Amino acid sequence: MLQTLHLSSRRVCLSPKGLRGLTTTKGPVLGNDEVGLNKYSKTITEPPSQGASQAMLHATGLNSSQLKLPQIGICSVWFEGNPCNMHLLELSEHVKAGVKDAGLIGYRFNTVGVSDGISMGTDGMSYSLPSRDIIADSIETTMGAHWYDGLVAIPGCDKNMPGCLIAMGRLNRPAIMRFNHTALVCSTAFLKPNDKRSFNMRVQDPAHVAYLLDQGLLHGDCLTVTGKSLAENMVDIPSLPSPNPIIYPVESPLKATGHLQILYGNLAPEGSVAKITGKEGLRFAGQAKVYDSEEDMMAGLARKEIHRGHVIVIRYEGPKGGPGMPEMLKPTSAIMGAGLGGDVALITDGRFSGGSHGFIIGHITPEAQVGGPIGLVRDGDGIVIDTVARSLHLEVSDEELRRRKAAFVPRPYRVKRGALYRYVQNVSSASTGCVTDE
């Protein structure tokens, strides 16, 4: 059943001053039956049998009349050890003030975070991707246990944002994600997590949105946090000027394809992600030079084992093998520093940093740890990368691959307990998003 959150036509102010200006009608509305905005919190605030719950809420400072008000969870991914997150606790104070101004009750809580920039190149990077799921789990846990009626999530960078979005999808309650200091907004105005139009984003430069709407590339009927549709919000907003020396029009793009391409083949039956700008060339054929970790590859480069024409293979860096599919920047930086940037390619079942460049293919699935073909590659095998045909091919016969597969024994997991071990036990393939709740 389609659920909609009814907001007034007044624009929600999402400046650092919080949510001042937010007003509501009686919604949300479920079919033809009106339900109060305290749809969830009333589970513990209204029944006489929940006297203990109400006593605890009174102890937080609520009086009897305030118990009837909708309760909003305000989650900031605050921690002091990262410049992207260190200010979020203060920002959450402004959000709470805005929630109060709107006649609602705001309760702040926190979750964990990881700085990719700080943990990069160390074993600490194994915690980055798993932190996305920990963030989602902790938001879901607090929201679910305390029956909050809505959520305002305030992430910093890296895996903060997808963690908040995953939680929003699971909860299926009114939610706003307010990212850092920018004007990026995401709201579950349509509360159907499996509906691709559930989430709507508002960016700092509305001219870009207006242009995308003009081109038919956005769903203009998507309801937004203002209570209006995306198209209604853009009615008085001019599109990008034409001609435009910076943003090329869709009919004459800078190049025919984007730099991210999905490659398939006998080396990546479930797919892989190629980051190819075109300046590296569109095809690379060479001989495999295999390493079972990022660290082994770096040591091999220092020993001058890597030469022109090699396709460097870094494996056991996937979601299970890494563990956590750690993001890599060192290998590509070192290759460039060694003067081999135009002479070698690099493929891996791990991830690359956004700062990586060169002829690089990541996210190869299935990963080596589960017996994917990348785990069967040997030094000297021929590998062909063709970005025009979008293929990643290991030049080994099917019969030989079957023999290698039969003899394959995966490496033991690198972790045996704790958060990373639980992650390894539950995480799915990178081809399905490395999720843990399927």
N, C-alpha and C positions, 0 to 999 in steps of 0.2 A: 504494500500500500504506500502510495506516495505521501511523504511527510514534508511539510513546508514550514519554515520559520517565518512568521509574520513580523516584519519590522516596520516602523514608520518610514515615511519618505525622507526623513531627515538623514543627512549623510553622517555616518559614524566617523568621528574624529580619531585617527590613529596616530597622531603626533606623539612625541614623548610625553605630552601632558596626559596621555591615557585615552580612555574611551569616552571622554566628555562629549555629550550630544547624543548619546545612545538612548533612545526611548523605545518602548515596545507596546504592542497591543496585547490582547488577551492570549494570542497564540502560544505555542505552536498549535496548528489545527491538524487533526487526524481524521481524514474523511470528512464527515458531516458533524462529528462530535467534537465540541470544543473542550480543550484540556488546558489547565492553567500552566503558566511558565514554570511552576514548581513540580512539574510532572514526575521527576525522579526524587527530589529531596523530600517530598511529602510522604514517601515510604517510611521515613524515620521521624519526620517532624509532626505528623498528624495523629497516628494511632496511639491511643492511651497505653497500649502494650509496649510501646517504644519509649517508655519513660526514662530509661537509662540513657538512651541516645540523646533525648532532649535535655537531660541534666548535663551531659557533657557539652552540648552546644551552648547551654546557658553559661557554663563555666568559661567558654571562649568569649563571652561578652554579649551574647544575644539576649534580648528580652522576649516575652511571649509573643508580641506582635511581629517581631522580626523573624520568628521561626516560620512564619507563613510566606516569607519572601523567597524568591528563587535564589539558589546558591550557585555561584560561579567559581570553578577552580581556576586559579591563575598559576600556571607552571612556567617558571623561568629556568633555563638551563644555565644556571649561574655557578661559576667557580672562579676563583681569583687568579688561577695559574694560566690564563690565556687571555690575550687582549681582546679577542672576539666575544668573550663571555663575562669579563670582570665587571661590567657595568649593568648587567641584566637584572640584578637584585634591585637596584635603584629604579630601573625602568618599570619593574613590576609594581613598585609603590605608586607610580603614576597611573598604571592600569587599574590598580585597586581603587584609587580615588575616583576614576571614571566610572567604575562599576557601582560605587556607592552613590555617585551623582545620579545614576540611572535608576536608583531605587532598588538595587539588588545587593546581595551579600557576597562579598569576594573573600575567598580563602586562598592564600598563597602557599605553594609548595614547590619543591625543587626536584631536579633529577640530575643524573651524572652527565659528564661530557668528556670528550677526548680531543686534544689538539693534534691534528694531522701534522702540522708544521713542526711541533715539538717532538712528536714520537717518530717522525719519518726516519727511515734508515736504521731503526733499532727494533728489537723484539716487541717494544711497546706498541708498534704499529699494528700488531695482531689484534689489539683491543679496539681499533678504530671502527671497523665495520660492525663487530658485535655490539658496540655501544649504541648503535641505531636501534637494535632490538631491545636492549636494556632500557633505553629511553621510552620506547613504546610500551614496554611491559610496566614500567613504573608509573607512567601517566595513566594507563588503563587500570592499574591496581588502585591508585589513590582515588581516581574518579569513580570507579566501580564500588569500592568499599564505602566511600562516604556519600554516594548518591548525589553528586553534584549535577546540576541541571545543564550546565554549559561549561565550555573550556576556552580560556585564552592562553595560548602557548607562545612563549617568547624564546625562540632558539637563537644561538649564536651562529657558528659556522660548521662546515664539514657534515657529520652525520646527524647533527641536531635536527635539521629541518625534516629529512625523511622520517626520522624517529617520531617527531611530533605528528606528521601526516599519517603515518601508519596507525598511531593511537587514535587519531580523529576518525579514521575509517572504521576501526574496530568499535569505537564507542557509539557511533551513529547518533551523536547529540550535537546541538548547535555549537559551533566552534570557530574560533578565529586564530590564525597564526600570524603573529606580528614579528617580522624578522628584524632583529638588531635595530639599526637606526634608519633603515630605508623604509619606503612606503609600500613594501610588498605585503599583500594581504591574501590569505587563503581562508575561505569560509565554507562550512558545510551547510549551505542554505538549503540545498536539496539533500536530505539526510538518507541517502542510499549509497553505502560505501562501494557497491559493485557497479554503480552508474558512473561512466567515465565523465559525465558532466556534473558530478557532485561537487567538484572543487573549482573555484574561480579565483583567478589571481588579478590583483590590481597593481600595476607597476608605476614607477615614478613618472615616466613620460607617457601620458595617455595618447599622444599622437601615434605611437607605435601600435597601440591597441586599436585605435580608429582605423589605421591602415590595414591591419590584419582582418578586421571586420569587413572593410570594403572589399577585400580580396576573397571573402568567404572562407577564411582559415580559422575563424573562431565561431563558437556557438553563441550567437547574439541573444538567444532566449534564456541563457543560463542566469538564474536568479543570483544576485550578489548580496553582500552584507548590508548594502544600503536599502534593501527592500525592493530595488528596481532590477530589471534585467541588465545584462552587460551592455546591450545595444542602447537601452534607455539612458544609461550613465554617459554614453559617448555621443549623445544626440547633438550637443553643442560644441563638441571637440573637433577641431580641424585635423585632417589627416596629415601625413608627412608631406612637406613641400616637394614639388617636382619641377625641374630635375633636382636630384639630391646628390651632392658629391660624396656623401658618406654612406647612406643606406641605399643600396641598389634596389631597383624595383624587381618584382618577382618575374616579370617577363624578360628581363635581361640581367640575370645574376652574374656575379663576379666569376663564378665557375659553375659547371653543370651539376656537380654533386657536392655535398657537404664533405667535411674531412673525416667524419665518422661513418664507417661502412661495416656491414655485417657479412662476414665470410663464412662459408661452409665448405666441407670437404671431408675426406677420410681422416684428416687430422683434427677436425672439429665438427663431428656429426651433429652436435647441438648448437653449433655456432661459435663465433669469436668476434671480437670488436677490433677493427683496424682504425688506427688514427693516421690517415694519409692525407696530407695537404695537396699532394701532387708534385711538390718540388723535389721529393725524394725519388720520383718515378712512379710508375703504376704497376710494375712487375719486378719481382726479385726471385732468382733461382740460385740456390747454393747448397752447401753441405752442412749438415747439422753439427753443432758443437754443443754438447749436452751438459747441463749442470742441474743438480738436484736442490739448489737453493740460491737465493740472491747472493748470499755470502760466498758460496763456492764460485759463482761467476766472477765476483769482484776479485777473488784470489787468483782465478785463472787469467783474468785480464792483466793483473800485476805480474804474472809469470810469463806474459806475452804469448799465451796459447791461442789467442783469438786473432784471426787474420782476415784479410780481404776475401770476400766471397762466402764467409761463414754465415749461417743462420743460427744465431745463438738461441738455445732453448733453455729457459729457466722454468723448472717445474716443481711440483710439490709446494706451490704457493697459492693454491686455491682456497676456498672457504673451509674445507676440511684439512687440507694438507698444510696450509700456511702456519698455523691456523688463522682464520679470519681474513683470508685474501688480502694480505697487506699491500698497500699502495707503494709503488717503487719509483724513486726518482734517481737514486744513485747510479744504477746501471746505465741508463741512457746518458746521464751527465758524464759518466766516466768514459763511455764510448766516444762521445763528442770530444772530450778532453784528450783522448788517445789519437785523435785524427781519423777515426774510423767511421764517422757518422754517415758518410756517403757510400761506404763500402760493405757494410754488414746490415743484416736485419736481425730483429729480436722478437721472439715469440714466447708467450708465457701463459700459464693458467692463473696467474695473479693479475693485479691491477697496476695501472700506471698513474702517476701524478699528472694533474692537468698541465704541469710545466714540462712534461716529457716531450721530446720530439725526435724525429728520425723515422725509419721504416720499422714500425713497431705494431705488433698484434698482441692484444691481451684478452682476458676473459675466455680463454680456450676451454670449451666444455665438450664432453665430461673432463673433469680434472684428473691429474695423475693419481691422486690418492684413492680414487674409486675405480682405477683401471682404465681410464680414458686413453685414447691412442697416443696422447702426448707422453704418457708414461712408458710407451713401447718404443719410442724413438732411440736410436743409437747413433753414436758419433759416426759421421761419414754418410749417413742417409741423405738422399736428395730431398729437398723441400722446395716447392714452387708456390709463391704467393702472387696471385693475379687479382688485382683490385678491380679490373675491368669485368672479368668473369665472376668476381667476388667468390674466389675459391682459395682454399688453403689445402694443399695436397702433399702428402708424404709419398715419395716415389718408391714404395715398397709394395710387393704383390700382396693380394688378399690372403693368399696361402701362408706367406711368411708372417703376416700380421696375426693370423690365427695361431700359428705356432708360438709366437711371442706372447700372445694373450694367455695361452694355456699354461705357460711357464711363469706368468707374472705373479709376483708377490709384492704387495704394497709395503712401503716403509711403515714402521710403527708410528702411531700418532706422536706428535712432538709434545703433547700435553696429556696428563693422566688424571688431572683433578681440577676442580675450580670452575670458574665462569667459562673459560675457553674450552674446557672439556665438555661442559654441557652444550656449548655452542656447536662443537664438532658433531655431537651426537644427534643434533636436531636440524642443522642448517641444510637447506636444499641447494641444488646446483645453481651456479651463477646464471644459467640460462633461464631460470625461473625466479631470479631476484635475490638469491641467498636468504630467503625468508625462513623463519623458524616456527611458524604457526600454521603450516599446512597440515 
